[in-house]
């Protein structure tokens, strides 16, 4: 059984039992403890389950707002690698946009140059606020707790008058080459940024090529660079390039 199949079945079992232990899943799938731990970690990183001692449990409505420290724990090796590559595009005295993304949150953690950064991400703002080298501009407005960003039309309109050296954009989905997101307000902010950024860089793990969300801001070809953890499969590349 492939990992994606196991993950789907784990979520089905969780809806019935509310709590699943590592031992239960080892027996159920007849796989190793490390395999189950990787499955649990992936579901936790995707915000679909809550990790508890010895297993996982179903999210309650209060668990949807993941704490800042928990989001720091979500940094996988893949996210760290992507962030380290992205950091090479940051130059002293530059002006940058940091999108809502746990991968970009890792970039916010490691940036070490004197720069100006705009963001609508609560977590990015918290991370960058402790860095004396950063001239931080946090956009305000209504808070969207699921994806942890702020939005107001007035704040968004400010972005029309700012020229960014680089915009670092995340993605909820990249299926069929479409760059998509869950929230219309979030997507609108990114569309404004895309118009005013000299260089547009998409940061996304390979798994995003299998996901699709509601609001699209364009296609992969609209970006200057894609930084991901592993080279996309031949099937994914074919799906992306077939229309060009």
C-alpha positions, -999 to +999 in steps of 0.1 A: +000+000+000+013+034-010+017+062+017-012+083+003-035+053+005-025+047+041-030+083+050-066+083+036-074+051+056-059+066+088-082+096+085-112+073+079-103+053+110-097+084+130-132+097+122-146+065+138-123+062+168-112+098+175-078+085+187-053+061+170-021+047+186+011+039+168+007+002+179-027+000+164-015+012+130+016-011+130-008-040+134-034-027+110-011-020+081+016-045+090+044-019+086+073-007+108+071+018+137+091+043+116+066+041+087+037+048+111+056+077+126+063+092+092+026+089+083+015+105+115+041+133+110+029+140+075-008+142+086+002+165+115+023+188+092-008+191+069-029+202+098-052+172+096-045+155+130-031+164+164+000+145+176-003+131+211+019+108+231+019+074+214-004+084+185-027+109+170-062+123+177-089+140+157-087+178+156-113+197+175-124+232+164-100+247+190-071+228+175-075+244+141-054+274+153-020+257+156+003+274+181+034+293+169+057+268+186+038+238+170+043+254+136+080+256+142+080+219+149+065+213+114+098+221+097+107+190+078+141+184+062+125+192+028+112+226+040+146+235+055+163+226+022+139+247+002+143+277+026+181+275+024+180+276-014+156+305-013+178+325+010+204+328-018+181+352-035+181+376-006+204+406-009+213+434+016+189+464+014+164+445-008+126+447-004+108+413-002+074+398+002+071+367+025+039+348+019+019+326+043+036+292+043+054+270+068+083+267+043+085+305+041+083+307+078+115+287+079+130+312+055+119+340+079+137+321+107+171+319+089+172+352+070+203+371+083+206+402+061+195+438+066+164+439+044+128+452+042+101+426+044+063+428+039+040+400+050+004+393+059+013+362+078+010+362+116+037+336+121+061+354+098+055+387+117+062+370+150+094+353+137+108+385+120+098+408+148+127+396+169+153+402+142+169+437+145+182+435+109+147+434+095+126+464+086+093+446+090+059+457+076+031+435+088-002+440+069-033+442+091-070+436+089-093+407+096-075+376+109-082+343+091-074+317+118-072+285+097-043+298+075-032+324+099-031+356+078-046+391+079-066+408+052-083+441+046-089+458+012-072+490+023-041+472+035-039+451+003-042+483-018-009+495-003+009+467-021+000+483-055+026+510-048+055+489-036+081+475-059+095+442-046+129+428-055+116+393-049+083+378-038+085+344-021+051+327-026+039+294-012+011+272-026-017+251-014-019+232-047+000+229-079-020+202-097-020+205-135+004+234-132-022+257-116-010+276-085-040+276-061-051+286-026-079+280-002-089+316+006-100+342-020-086+371+001-052+354+004-052+348-034-060+384-041-030+396-021-007+373-040-021+386-073-012+421-063+022+410-053+028+392-086+022+424-105+049+444-086+076+418-080+107+419-102+114+382-094+087+358-084+098+326-067+075+297-058+084+276-028+066+243-026+071+207-016+067+180-043+035+167-027+017+200-037+017+187-073-011+163-063-032+190-046-057+215-059-075+244-041-103+267-050-087+300-060-060+301-087-035+330-091-020+317-123+003+290-136+038+277-129+051+295-160+041+328-144+069+324-119+106+330-125+118+301-103+103+271-086+122+257-056+110+223-045+124+193-026+127+167-054+123+169-091+087+164-101+078+130-117+077+126-155+039+124-153+037+157-134+061+174-158+040+162-188+008+175-173+025+209-167+041+213-201+015+197-224-003+229-232+029+250-239 
